[in-house]
């Protein structure tokens, strides 16, 4: 931290050099001429200075005190270090004395920083420091100011215990003595306060608790204002009129204190109102410069603002070259402001020192008046930005001085130009609306006057931007108004598209070599007047250039707010030259409608839009009046489907209606009401093209009936409504397969028979084998034939589905049958298979697989043929013991419990003939659904009842596998140890048996 001095004192130090205590602005202005104004960084300082204090000496130089001291020569723009003080220290307080010397009070040193009572006086003439009487108590970051009688008041700071001190004392330079001053024990003063010498000699102190005044005549303190006037980390500056400006810091507001009236008055807030620890100085012109500071957390500012007391406003100044906070600032004799030291934030509450080369910079101190040209003003009286005014001249003929003090064009009027309709320039870049025309008239482009148009033939209308037939007729014809394309032809009044939806023509090509739209005509089919709901024919005359040419026709019900609808896209063919193409559409509701024709040559596949970007596209509009006479005839409407009064719950209902009208049907709406008559009516669908259809799924409701309401509309808005109520049949037909019986064994050709019935009749019965269709029968008896030879042997599932007359479906129970080609095969004896390296029963599955004598013994004991007899030889037997004295598996049999074929899911019994050493031996049985890549699953355990030969069994279901697959079982006979599909016991025997399954 560093000590904060009153800006009035800083500004007044110039006068102090001449023995004056409170200099007036005029005196400061007189000193400003003694040096030349400079801006930018000063010469480098010898050190960085994070806690600088600054005072202007009597010789015009500036003394900066931090841990080391430096003197600034404003003429040479250089810094020079002074000799060291009696004790180098931070956070001292520096005050310029009336005789031109400077007093450095207190400060701190070490970590933690210990306050000291040392006081030194700097002598500018000899560039030396001299020790003077110490303070009555140690202080750092104290507040100090020189009084009108030359004494120095020192207040607050931190004492020897690093606690805020509430004491104050006065220094008498003539005797070098300190005298204690009584203070308010409840009103502390510390480093973030400000101290300001007032014009009447009193001293103003401001901190976060409020404001108080010190009276040197009585050596007493008195509170003024309220705590709401208090603030910290702020700036206090005494203005030339004696008021004090308080701004920034802990409050985002600015206010002025009047020491005569003892009143606080709000004034303009800074442009960056939350500046903490900004540097400031009162300039010779009476303005206040406030520079830098931080936002209270992580951001240091580089901006500068100037306060203008005459207007109570702030203006932006050029930024500091180095952003900084806790800097010191003083006005030099040149009028410049010197800013010294400080730091900048590199994160939340984290500061970085500023290097010596950028530690100090000079700011232009005086306000620079802004000329009329610099402000962009060309007429009238304006402020110069510094309290004065400028006369910026008068405007010439046809111009006037605007509120922005700029000469602007004086617009003309429609009457002055003799125009009665349409838009026209006001002569100043604007547009005048000179009125509209009556019925049957258009605004002619030349004179800007309303003229009558011949019936059925268009004239160009300036207001509409296109040819217009203003009266209702049986048709409207553009005649020759559209010949050509844009500048090619040229086309009169191109692009001839309505002002509410303009679209420029392509400019590439040559007239009547490349494509153009030359004429548009719209007319009724029977010669009746153009009326909403009537079908009209459009004739397009074009010049065709190639087979790639396309003609798109759009219409809109309002020419003044077109919502374009594509009516047709026509292909003229390969013939070149003039052609006429035609199309029809129904006129929508609207009194002034528009037709747009587009001729383009980008061929099929190009998106159709109402404004093509092709360089060869021609866009032309034709505006025409449509009869607004009321059509009171409503459409004729009927619901034609479903025909029956009941529908199936399980089927989507297809709704259909027929509608006709004397002119044309615009749309048919289908509304649905479930639970009639009380259910809500909801819109189901809208159809604009016959046949008018919609669909609905009865599964979406729990209702037993529903009501369809159809509404037919014509283009005049006439409506017809019809309705019909339907019952919902939620009862599916009953169906059952009566032959064959569930669980039957079948072979050859089997007759499948089913029965089905429903109140609405049966449309058909379908039979399914394992989910795949076998056949459908529409009439009883419901019978199909199944050739079992086309299916695999084993179990299969059958079911039937019946459909009633409304479409509901009924599903029978699943029926399971087994296909057999004859009696089930018996047990099979295994043979050794060199591929599997184990006994195997391959090919047609039997009811059992027996290893016979292929496993007798264990490894080299016996010996066991082809040991170890495990799949691919992957699990070796234990090598120790004696044949038929120690453990061995001699035979392994797998058989179905029901005597059927070995098959996935069948319950089997695995029996091992073993030679047991003792009753502590254990037999573990494992199964693998795929012998080619076995994953062994434990199936069960058996233990012998005695030593010697015996049979041990485990029963389990065969795992699932693909039809015709090859499975395996493993017998592990072990002497102790833990369960494993491949243990490594020395007396353990492991044998596999591989077999085919159905």
KEPA-264630 format. One record per residue (C-alpha): residue in three letters; x, y, z. Coordinates in steps of 0.5 Angstrom, whole numbers, plus 500, padded with zeros to 3 digits. Layout:
REM residues N
ALAXYZ/...
REM end
This chain:
REM residues 998
UNK500500500/UNK502507500/UNK500514503/UNK494518499/UNK495525499/UNK490530498/UNK490533491/UNK489540493/UNK495539497/UNK499536491/UNK496542486/UNK498547492/UNK505544492/UNK507549486/UNK505555491/UNK509552496/UNK515553493/UNK514560493/UNK512560500/UNK505560499/UNK500555503/UNK494555498/UNK495557491/UNK490560487/UNK488557480/UNK491564477/UNK498563480/UNK498555478/UNK497558471/UNK503563472/UNK507557473/UNK505553468/UNK509557463/UNK516556466/UNK517549463/UNK515546456/UNK509541456/UNK511534455/UNK507527454/UNK510520454/UNK514516459/UNK519520463/UNK527517463/UNK527511467/UNK527511474/UNK533507478/UNK527502481/UNK520500481/UNK516503486/UNK509500488/UNK508505494/UNK510511492/UNK509518495/UNK510524491/UNK511532492/UNK513538488/UNK519541491/UNK520549491/UNK525548485/UNK520545481/UNK523538481/UNK519532484/UNK521528490/UNK519521490/UNK520517496/UNK519509497/UNK524505500/UNK529509496/UNK528516494/UNK529519487/UNK528526484/UNK525528477/UNK528534473/UNK522536469/UNK526540464/UNK531534462/UNK526529463/UNK530525468/UNK530521474/UNK536521479/UNK537517486/UNK538521492/UNK542519498/UNK539514503/UNK535517508/UNK537515516/UNK533509515/UNK530506508/UNK523504509/UNK517503505/UNK510507506/UNK512513509/UNK508520508/UNK511526504/UNK509533505/UNK512539502/UNK514544507/UNK513552506/UNK520553505/UNK521548499/UNK524542503/UNK520536504/UNK518532510/UNK518524510/UNK514521516/UNK515514519/UNK514508514/UNK516501515/UNK521496514/UNK522488514/UNK517482514/UNK512483517/UNK513491516/UNK515494522/UNK513501523/UNK518506525/UNK518513528/UNK523516524/UNK522523521/UNK527526515/UNK527532512/UNK530533505/UNK534539503/UNK533540495/UNK539545495/UNK544540497/UNK541534495/UNK541531502/UNK537528508/UNK537530515/UNK534527521/UNK529531525/UNK525529531/UNK522523531/UNK514522532/UNK511521538/UNK509514536/UNK511509530/UNK507510524/UNK506507517/UNK501509511/UNK499516516/UNK495521513/UNK499528513/UNK498535510/UNK501542511/UNK497547514/UNK496554512/UNK501557518/UNK506552516/UNK505546521/UNK504539519/UNK498535521/UNK499528521/UNK493523523/UNK492516523/UNK496510520/UNK498504523/UNK502504530/UNK508499532/UNK503493533/UNK501494526/UNK494496529/UNK490502526/UNK492508530/UNK487514532/UNK492519534/UNK494525531/UNK500530532/UNK503537529/UNK510538527/UNK513545528/UNK518546522/UNK521552526/UNK523548532/UNK523541530/UNK518539535/UNK511534535/UNK505536539/UNK500531540/UNK493533538/UNK486530541/UNK482525536/UNK475522536/UNK477515539/UNK471512535/UNK473515528/UNK479512526/UNK484514520/UNK488509516/UNK492509509/UNK486508505/UNK483515507/UNK484522504/UNK486528507/UNK484535504/UNK487542506/UNK481547505/UNK481554503/UNK479557510/UNK485553513/UNK481547516/UNK482540514/UNK477535511/UNK478527513/UNK474522509/UNK474515511/UNK469509510/UNK465511517/UNK464518514/UNK467525514/UNK470530519/UNK473537519/UNK480539523/UNK480546526/UNK487548527/UNK485554531/UNK482550536/UNK486543535/UNK479540535/UNK475535530/UNK468535528/UNK464530524/UNK460533518/UNK455529514/UNK453522515/UNK456515514/UNK453515507/UNK458520505/UNK464516507/UNK468512502/UNK475509502/UNK480507496/UNK477514493/UNK480520490/UNK479527494/UNK480533490/UNK480541492/UNK477545486/UNK479552485/UNK472555488/UNK474551494/UNK469545494/UNK472538494/UNK470533489/UNK469526492/UNK469520487/UNK471513486/UNK473507491/UNK468504495/UNK462508492/UNK460508484/UNK458515485/UNK461522485/UNK459528490/UNK461535491/UNK463538499/UNK461545500/UNK465547506/UNK462553507/UNK455550507/UNK457544510/UNK453540504/UNK454534500/UNK451535493/UNK451529487/UNK455530481/UNK456526475/UNK459519476/UNK466517472/UNK465513466/UNK469508470/UNK465509477/UNK468503481/UNK476506480/UNK480503487/UNK486507488/UNK486511482/UNK491517482/UNK489524481/UNK491531480/UNK488538480/UNK490541473/UNK491549472/UNK485550468/UNK481547474/UNK479540471/UNK481534475/UNK485528472/UNK483521475/UNK488516472/UNK488508473/UNK486504479/UNK483497479/UNK476494480/UNK477492487/UNK479485485/UNK483483478/UNK483488473/UNK487494473/UNK485500469/UNK489504464/UNK484509462/UNK484517464/UNK478521465/UNK477529466/UNK472532471/UNK469539469/UNK467543475/UNK463548470/UNK459542467/UNK459537473/UNK461532467/UNK467527465/UNK470526459/UNK475521456/UNK482522455/UNK488518452/UNK490512456/UNK496511460/UNK502508457/UNK502503463/UNK496501466/UNK497502474/UNK494503481/UNK496506487/UNK500511483/UNK502518485/UNK500524481/UNK502531481/UNK502537477/UNK508540474/UNK510547473/UNK509546465/UNK502544466/UNK503537465/UNK501531470/UNK507527473/UNK504520474/UNK509515478/UNK510508480/UNK504503482/UNK503496480/UNK498492476/UNK494486477/UNK495479474/UNK490476478/UNK485476483/UNK488481489/UNK495479486/UNK500485484/UNK506486479/UNK511491480/UNK512496474/UNK519496472/UNK523502472/UNK523504465/UNK516505465/UNK515507472/UNK513514470/UNK510518465/UNK507525463/UNK500527461/UNK498533458/UNK495537463/UNK490542460/UNK484541457/UNK485541449/UNK479545446/UNK476541440/UNK475545434/UNK468545430/UNK472541424/UNK474536430/UNK467535432/UNK464534425/UNK460540426/UNK458545420/UNK453550423/UNK451553430/UNK454554436/UNK457548440/UNK461547446/UNK469547445/UNK469541450/UNK473546455/UNK468550458/UNK468555452/UNK463556446/UNK465555438/UNK461559432/UNK461553427/UNK458558421/UNK451558417/UNK448553412/UNK447555405/UNK441556400/UNK437549401/UNK440547407/UNK438548414/UNK442547421/UNK440540424/UNK440539432/UNK446535431/UNK449542428/UNK450539421/UNK448543415/UNK443538412/UNK438538406/UNK432542406/UNK427537403/UNK422539397/UNK414537397/UNK410533392/UNK406540391/UNK412544389/UNK414538384/UNK406538381/UNK405531383/UNK399528386/UNK400520387/UNK406515388/UNK413516391/UNK418521389/UNK424524391/UNK424529396/UNK431532393/UNK435530399/UNK435523399/UNK429521402/UNK422519399/UNK415523399/UNK409519398/UNK404524394/UNK398520395/UNK394514392/UNK389513386/UNK382512386/UNK378506383/UNK380504376/UNK386509376/UNK393508376/UNK399512378/UNK402514371/UNK410514372/UNK411520368/UNK407526371/UNK406522377/UNK398523376/UNK392518376/UNK390516370/UNK384511368/UNK386504365/UNK382501359/UNK378495362/UNK382488362/UNK388492360/UNK394494364/UNK398500365/UNK404501369/UNK403503376/UNK409507379/UNK406506386/UNK405498385/UNK411497381/UNK408493376/UNK403493370/UNK396494374/UNK389492372/UNK385497377/UNK378495375/UNK374488376/UNK374485369/UNK374478366/UNK381478365/UNK387482365/UNK393483360/UNK400486360/UNK400487353/UNK407490350/UNK409492357/UNK413486359/UNK417485352/UNK424484353/UNK428483360/UNK431488364/UNK436492360/UNK435487354/UNK429490349/UNK429494353/UNK423492358/UNK419498360/UNK420500367/UNK424493369/UNK424489373/UNK416490373/UNK415486380/UNK411489385/UNK414494390/UNK412489396/UNK416484393/UNK422486388/UNK426482384/UNK431484379/UNK432480372/UNK438477370/UNK442481365/UNK446476361/UNK445475354/UNK441478348/UNK434481347/UNK430475343/UNK436471342/UNK436469350/UNK430467354/UNK425473356/UNK417473358/UNK414478354/UNK407478356/UNK402475361/UNK394474361/UNK390472366/UNK382471365/UNK376467367/UNK374460363/UNK367463362/UNK368470361/UNK365472368/UNK368477372/UNK375475376/UNK372473383/UNK375469388/UNK374461388/UNK373462380/UNK378458376/UNK382462371/UNK387461365/UNK394464365/UNK397465358/UNK404466358/UNK408469352/UNK415468352/UNK421468347/UNK424461348/UNK432460347/UNK433452349/UNK430446352/UNK433448359/UNK428453359/UNK422453365/UNK416457366/UNK414458373/UNK408461375/UNK406464382/UNK400467385/UNK399471391/UNK392474394/UNK395481396/UNK399485391/UNK401489397/UNK403484402/UNK405478397/UNK405471400/UNK407467394/UNK404460392/UNK407456386/UNK401454381/UNK405451376/UNK412450373/UNK411449365/UNK416446360/UNK416450353/UNK420444349/UNK426445345/UNK423449339/UNK426456340/UNK422463339/UNK416466341/UNK411461344/UNK405461349/UNK404456355/UNK398456359/UNK396453366/UNK390454370/UNK389455378/UNK383458383/UNK383465385/UNK384466392/UNK380471397/UNK383478396/UNK381484392/UNK388486389/UNK391480387/UNK398479383/UNK401474378/UNK408473377/UNK411469371/UNK418467371/UNK422465365/UNK429461367/UNK434457363/UNK437453369/UNK433446367/UNK430441371/UNK432439378/UNK434447380/UNK430449386/UNK423453384/UNK423460388/UNK419466387/UNK426470385/UNK431466381/UNK438468382/UNK440466374/UNK443471370/UNK438469365/UNK432469369/UNK426474367/UNK421476373/UNK414479371/UNK408481375/UNK401482373/UNK396486378/UNK389485377/UNK383487381/UNK378481383/UNK371482385/UNK369482392/UNK362481391/UNK359476396/UNK359468394/UNK354466399/UNK353459396/UNK356453401/UNK360447398/UNK356440398/UNK359435402/UNK358428404/UNK363423408/UNK363417404/UNK368412408/UNK368408412/UNK361405409/UNK359401415/UNK357404422/UNK362400426/UNK370400425/UNK375395428/UNK379397434/UNK386394431/UNK385398424/UNK387405422/UNK381408419/UNK381411412/UNK376417412/UNK374420406/UNK369426404/UNK366428397/UNK365436396/UNK363440390/UNK362448390/UNK359453385/UNK366456384/UNK371452388/UNK372448394/UNK378451398/UNK379445403/UNK376440407/UNK377439414/UNK376433418/UNK375433426/UNK374428431/UNK370427437/UNK371421441/UNK366419447/UNK361423443/UNK357427445/UNK361430450/UNK368429448/UNK372435445/UNK372436438/UNK380436435/UNK382437428/UNK385431425/UNK387433418/UNK386438412/UNK386436405/UNK385441399/UNK385436393/UNK380431392/UNK379426394/UNK379429401/UNK382424406/UNK384423413/UNK386417417/UNK386415424/UNK388410429/UNK382407434/UNK388404438/UNK389411440/UNK383412444/UNK379408450/UNK372410447/UNK367405444/UNK365410439/UNK367416435/UNK364422431/UNK367425425/UNK365432423/UNK367434416/UNK367441414/UNK368444407/UNK370451405/UNK370455399/UNK374461397/UNK369466400/UNK369463407/UNK362459406/UNK362453410/UNK358446410/UNK359441416/UNK357434416/UNK358428421/UNK357421422/UNK358417428/UNK362410428/UNK362404433/UNK369401435/UNK369394435/UNK374392440/UNK373384440/UNK377380436/UNK375373433/UNK376367436/UNK381362433/UNK384355435/UNK388350432/UNK384343432/UNK389339429/UNK394336430/UNK394336438/UNK399340442/UNK405336443/UNK404331438/UNK410328434/UNK409328426/UNK412326420/UNK410326413/UNK405331410/UNK401334416/UNK394337415/UNK393343420/UNK386345421/UNK383351425/UNK376353427/UNK374361428/UNK368365429/UNK366373430/UNK360377430/UNK362380424/UNK364374420/UNK371371418/UNK375374412/UNK380369413/UNK385365417/UNK392364416/UNK397359419/UNK404360421/UNK410355423/UNK415358427/UNK413365426/UNK413364418/UNK407364414/UNK404357411/UNK398359408/UNK391363408/UNK384360408/UNK378365406/UNK372360407/UNK371354412/UNK374349413/UNK380353415/UNK385347413/UNK392347410/UNK397342409/UNK404342411/UNK410338408/UNK414336414/UNK420334410/UNK421341408/UNK423343416/UNK428340420/UNK427335425/UNK425337432/UNK420341436/UNK416347432/UNK411352434/UNK404353430/UNK399358431/UNK393361427/UNK391368426/UNK384370424/UNK381377421/UNK374379422/UNK370383417/UNK372389420/UNK379388420/UNK380386428/UNK385380429/UNK385374433/UNK391370435/UNK391362437/UNK395359442/UNK402357441/UNK402349439/UNK408345440/UNK410339435/UNK416335434/UNK418332427/UNK420325427/UNK423321421/UNK421315424/UNK423312431/UNK428316435/UNK435313434/UNK438309440/UNK445310443/UNK451311439/UNK458309441/UNK464314440/UNK470313436/UNK477317437/UNK477323432/UNK484325430/UNK481332429/UNK478333436/UNK483329439/UNK478326443/UNK472320443/UNK466323439/UNK459321436/UNK459325430/UNK453325424/UNK446324426/UNK445325433/UNK443319438/UNK439318444/UNK446317448/UNK454318446/UNK458312450/UNK466313450/UNK466305451/UNK473303453/UNK477309449/UNK478313456/UNK480307461/UNK486309465/UNK490316466/UNK495319461/UNK501314461/UNK498309467/UNK493304464/UNK495306459/UNK489311456/UNK489311449/UNK490317445/UNK491321452/UNK489326455/UNK483325451/UNK481333452/UNK478337446/UNK485339442/UNK489336447/UNK489342451/UNK488339458/UNK494334460/UNK492329466/UNK496328472/UNK502324471/UNK503320478/UNK500314481/UNK499307479/UNK493304474/UNK487302478/UNK490304485/UNK490311484/UNK484316480/UNK482315473/UNK476316469/UNK475309465/UNK468311461/UNK464317460/UNK456316457/UNK451322456/UNK444320455/UNK437323454/UNK433322460/UNK427322456/UNK430317451/UNK430322445/UNK435325441/UNK441329444/UNK438336443/UNK439343446/UNK435344452/UNK434336453/UNK435333460/UNK441329460/UNK445324465/UNK452324464/UNK455318468/UNK462317469/UNK465310471/UNK471312475/UNK477308479/UNK477312486/UNK483312491/UNK478314497/UNK472317498/UNK475324498/UNK476324491/UNK471329487/UNK468328480/UNK466335477/UNK462335470/UNK462341465/UNK459342459/UNK460347453/UNK455349447/UNK460349442/UNK466344442/UNK470348437/UNK471354441/UNK469351448/UNK467355454/UNK466350460/UNK460351464/UNK460347471/UNK454343471/UNK455339478/UNK459334482/UNK459327485/UNK463323490/UNK465316491/UNK462312496/UNK468307497/UNK475306493/UNK475302487/UNK471302481/UNK464305481/UNK459310477/UNK458317478/UNK452321475/UNK450328474/UNK444330471/UNK443337467/UNK440340461/UNK444341454/UNK445348453/UNK442352447/UNK446352441/UNK445352433/UNK441346430/UNK446341428/UNK451343432/UNK457339436/UNK457340444/UNK462337449/UNK462335456/UNK468334460/UNK469329466/UNK474332472/UNK476327477/UNK481330482/UNK484328488/UNK483334493/UNK484341490/UNK479346488/UNK474346482/UNK476348475/UNK475346468/UNK483344468/UNK486343475/UNK493341475/UNK493336481/UNK498330480/UNK493325481/UNK487329477/UNK484325470/UNK480330465/UNK477327459/UNK472330454/UNK466327450/UNK464330443/UNK457329440/UNK452332435/UNK446335437/UNK439335433/
REM end
